[in-house]
């Protein structure tokens, strides 16, 4: 087994770290250990809280509406792994023979690309056994450092189960086809559940506004116009037939789109010719079997949500505001934490490598530091290198093995970059939201004056 599972953090031999900073550092590591927890924290600090605080400057009811929207988003991101597990087990009852059904979570750990080719399927067994057991030992060591020995022991047992399972797993083409079918069905099934909620989100918000907040108008204009004035400005009280149709139809966007794209990437020739399909092939998958990647989260949540919310908006003032916020949220989701966390990590990585005279690529992964000839990079690749993805804690620990002092300073720097990045991202999004809200205020005032 790789040394990371034995030496990372040296949970057994080193005394437990004490002090408030060490607790914060450990918490940052746990937060960064999973895509879903990282994204959940990023959504709360970089989207929900700034939106709620900005809307408190408008009206309490608008802030309550934003809080409901934010809570919905964070909850659905955090419970996504539970949904994957639940859907996978149900799908297994219809796809897998009875003797295989108990091991469904082990089968989901294969990536989609590994399941499309038998040779890849065979070699993936060793990869999963090493990477997944290392990951479980790593999470165990993090919890052990914080004194949560019950959770630490739980992850150790899971590591042992994974190792035992793959030691005895025999690859066959029949299993490959069954597991591929299972994983594809699981993604589409979860897309249907997520799509049901997010596709109907616009209708849900209208109901929340009417029956919980007791308002039959867009709450964002309450401080700028009376109810009579808002009605004269085109804020319709009832949904049109078109809005109802789109609100219901949006439910099916995610499962239909994901089903189509997952089928499309089975065509190797089409994938080779299309950069978009290459992204789909990489992103429409899970990490560690049950954690949706960013691209899959986008297709399951953001896409149906924003289509539904924009179409069912209560007039063009709300609709325009939704569109303006969409243009800030999507870049923020993909680029915001790169500009903040990523930039801090890149600068700290340079300092760290210079201080210890080691190769850069500890706090950001080396792929973002590699040099290419001018003109061979795409626009998005240049953005990625200018604003790199900050490295996950697994990479930080693995790249500093054997140098305890470097590892400790790297962990400190990783946590500091994460917290500073979250704070900067939050402030940036708050300023943007305040600006968008002010645009709505100016438009209402201008309309009332004329």
N, C-alpha and C positions, 0 to 999 in steps of 0.2 A: 504493500500500500504506500502511496506517496507520503512524504514526510509531513505534509500539511496537517493530515489527520492526527499525527502524533505530536508534532512540535508546535503547531499554531497555538499561540497564547499560553502554551505550557500550563494548562489549567490544573493538572494534577500536582505539578512540582512547585509552581510559584504560589506564594501566598496571595489571598484575594486582595485585589486592589481596593483602596479605601479613599474616601474623600469625594466631595461633590463633583470635581472635574472628572475624576476617573469614572464616576457613575454616568456623567453626561457622555463621556467618550464611549463607554460600553453601550449606552442606549443608542448612540449614533451608529455603532457597528451593527446592532440588532436591527435597527431601522433600515439599514442599507443592505441587509443580507437577503432580502426578497424584493422582487420587482413590485409586487402588490403593496407591500408596506411602504416602500419608498414612494411609489406613486400616490398612495393614500395620503402620506404626510405632505407630499408636494401639492396635492390638490387642496388640502386643508390650509396650508400656509401660503401657497402661491395663487390660490383662486378663491376659495370660499371665504376666508377671513377678510381679505382685502375688499371683496365684494360686499360683504355684510357691513363692514365699517364704513365704506363709501356710501351705502344706502341709508345708514343711520343719519346722514346729513340731509336726507330727503324726507323720510317719514318712518315711523316705527313699523308700520304695516309692510312697507316695501322691504325693510330689513328682515322682518319675519319671513316674508316670501323668499328672499335670498337665502336665509338660513335653512328653510325647508329644501330648497333646491340643492344647496351645498351638502346638507346631511344626506340627501338621497344619493348624490354622486359618490361621496366618500364611502357610504355604506355598501353600495353596489361594487365598488372597486375592491374593498376589503373582503367582502364575502364571495368574490369571484372564485377563489380556490375551492371553497365549500360547494359552490354550485357545480364546478367541474367534477368534483368527487361524486356528488350526488347523481349528476347526469350520467357520468361514466358507468356507475354501478347499475343504473337502470338500463342503459343501452347494452351492457354486457349480458343481461338476462335474455336479450333477443338475438344477440350476435354470437356470443361465445358458447362453446359447449359447457356443460355444468361443471366439469372438473377444472375449468380455467377461470370461472367467474370470481372465485375468491381472491385471485391475484390481479384484479383489474388495475389497481394503482401502480403495480410494477410495470404493467404493459404500457400504461400511459406515458411512462418516462422515455420511451422511444420517441425521437423527433419524427415529424412527417417525412422529411427527406430520407431518413434511415429506413422508413417503412416502405418506400417506393422502390427499393432495390434490395435484392436478397443479400448481395455481398456486403452492402452497407449495414443491413440488418444483423448479419453475423458479427461484424466487427464492432457494432454498437454495444454488444453485450458487455465487453470488457470496459468500454468507455463509461457506460452507466454504472457498472459495479465500482469503478474507481472514483468517478466524479461525485456520484450520489452519496456514497459512504463518506467521502471526504467532507461533503457539504453537511451531512448530518453531524459528524464529529465536530465540525467547525461551529455549527449552531449550538451544539452541546457545550462546547468550551466557552462560548459567549455567555450562556445562561449560568454556567458554573462560576464564572467570574463575578457575576452579579448576585451570587448566593442562592440562585433558584435551582437547587439540586434536583428537585422532582422533575422539572422540565429538562434539565441536563441529562438525567437518566433516561427519560422518554426518548430523546433523540439518539442516545447511544444504542438503545434497543432497536430503534428504527434502522440504524446503520447496520446492525447485525442481521436484521431481517433481510435487508437489501442484498448484503453480501452472500448470505446463505441461498437466497432465491436464485441469483444469477450464477452462482457456482454450480447449481444443478439444472440451469435452464438449457434446453437443447433447441437450437434454431431449426425450423423447418419452413418450407415455402407456404405450407398451409397456415401455420401460425402467423407468418408475416402478413398474409392477406387478411386474416381475421383481425389482427391487431390494428392494421391500417384502417379497416372498415370501422372498427370500434372507435379509433381516435377521430376519424373524420365525422362520424355520427355524434360523438361527444361534443365536438366544436360546434356543429350545426345545432345540436340540441340546446346547448348553452346559449347560442346566438338567438334562438327562439325565445328563451326565458328572458334574457336581457332585452331583446328586441320588443317583447310585449310591454315591458315597463317603459323603456326609453322611447319607443315609437309612439306610445300614448301619453308621453310626458306633457305635451302641450295641453291635452285635454285634462290631465290631472291638475296642472297648474291653474287652469280656468276654474275647476271645481274647488280647489283649495282657496282660491281668491274669493269665490262667491260664498261658499258655505262655511269656511273656517274664519277668514278675515272679514266676511260680511260686506265685501265690496263688489260692485258690478262694473268696475272700471279698471284701467291700468293704474296700479298703485304708485308708479313712478312719477305721475303728473299731479298727485294729490296736493302738493304744496304750491303748485304753479297755477292751477285752474280749478274752478268749482266743478261739481258734478254736471251741472247744466252746461257749462262751458266745454267740458271734456266731451260731452255728447255732441255738441255743435261742431267740435273739431274732428268728428268722425270715429270716436271710440265706441264701436258697436257693443251692445250689451249681450247680444246673442250670437252664437256660432252660426256661420253660414253652412249650407249643405256641402260646399267645397271643403271648408275647414274640417267638418266632421269626417268627410271621406278621407282626407289626407291624414287626419289624426288617427283614424283606424288603420288605414293602409300602411302607415309608417311602421306599424308593428312588424310587418313582413320584410322590411328593407334588409335587416341584418341577416336573418336566416337565408333569404333568397340570394343576396349578394355573396355571402360567404360560401354557400353551396356552389354557386357558379364559379367563383374564383378558385376554390379548392379543386374543382374538377378541371378548370383551365390549366392549372400548374402541373397537372399530370402529363401534359403534352410537353416533352422535353425540348422539342424543336421550337415551339412557341415561346418557351421560357428563355431560351438562348437568344432569341431575337428581340425580347422585350425587357427593358430595364424595370418597368413597372411590375411585371410578373416575377422578376427576380426578387424584388422587394417583398411581394406577396408570399413567395415561396419561403423566404426567410422569416417574415414577421407573423404570418398567420399560423401560429404554433404556440405551444406552451413551454415554459421553462420549468424544470423539475416535475414535469408531468401535469401540473394543475394550475400553474400561474400564467395567465394569458400574457403574451408579449404585447408591446405597445401598439403595434399595428392591428392586432386582433381586438384589443380593448377599444381602439378608435372605431372600428367597424361595428362592434357590438353595442357601444354606448354613445359616443359623441355624434356619429353620423345620423342615426335615427332621432336622437334627442333634438339636435339643432334644426333638422328639417321640420319636425313636428312643432317645436316651439316657435319657429319663425312663421310658419303658415297659420297657426292658431292664435297668433298675437292679436291683442285687442285694439286694432287700429294701427296706422302707419307710424305713430310715434314710438310705440312699443316695438313694432317690427324693425324699424330703422335702428333702434337702440340694440336690439338683439343681433342684427347684422354687424353693427360696429363692434360689439363685444365678441362676436364670433371671430372677427378678423384679428382680435387681440388674444383670444383664448387658444386658438389652434397654434399660432406661433409660440405662445407661452408654453403650451404642452410639450412641444418638440424642442424649441430653441431657448425658452426662458431660463431653464436651469443650466443650460450649456453656457449662456452668456454670464450667469452669476456663479453657480457652483463650479462649472467647467473652467472658467477663467481663473478663479481663485486656485483651483486645483493645479492648473497649468503653471501658474507662477510659483506656487509652493513646491511643485515637482522640480522646477529648475533650481530653486534654493536648496532643496534636499539633496539632489544629485551633485550639486557643487560642493556642499558641505562635507559629504561623505565620499566624494570622488567615485561615484557609481554612475552607471548608465541611466539616463532619464527614462521615465515610463513606469513610475511607481504609483503616483496619484492619478495619472491618466494612462490609458493603455498605449503601448508603443505604436500601434497602428495609426494613431492620430499624430504621431511625431515623424513618421517616415516621409522622406523626401521623394517627390516625383518630378519628372520633367515638365516644364511649363507647357501648358496647352493640353496636357493629357488628363487633367482632372475636370470633372464636371463642376457646375456651380455649387451643387449641394455638397460635394466632396470638399470643396474649398471652405465652405461654411463649417463643415464638421471639423476640419483641422484648425480653423481659426478659433472656433468655440467647441472644444472637444467634450465628449461625454466623460464626466468624472468617473474614475475607476471604482468599482464596487469593492467592499472591504475584503472579499475573498482574494482579489488580485493584489491588494495592498499587502496582505499578510504573506501570500505566496511569493511575491517578488522580493520580500525582505527576509526570507528564511535564512537562518545561520548568522544573522547580525542583530542581536537583541537591541542594541542601542538605536540602530537605524529603524528597526521595527517599531519601537516605542515612539520615536519621533514621527514616524510615518503615520501611525495611528492617531497621534495628537493632531497632526496637520490635516488628516482626513476628516476628523470630527469638526475641527475649526472651519474648514472650507465648507462642510455641509451646513453648519449652523449659520455662518456668514452668508452663504449662498441663499438659503431659505429666507433669511431676513431681507436681503437685497431684492430677491425675487418678489417677495410679498410687498415691499415698498413700491417697486416698479409697477406691479399690477394695480395697487391701490391708486397710484397717480393716474394711470390710464383710465381706470373706472371713474375716478372723479372727473376726468376730462370728458368722457362719454356722457356722464350724467349732466354735465354743464351744457353740452351740446343740446340735449333734450330740453333743458330749461330755456335756453336761448330760442329754440325753435317754437316752443309754446308761447313765450312772451311775444315773439315776432308775429305769430299767428293771431294772438289776441289783440295786438295793437292795430292789425289790419283787419 
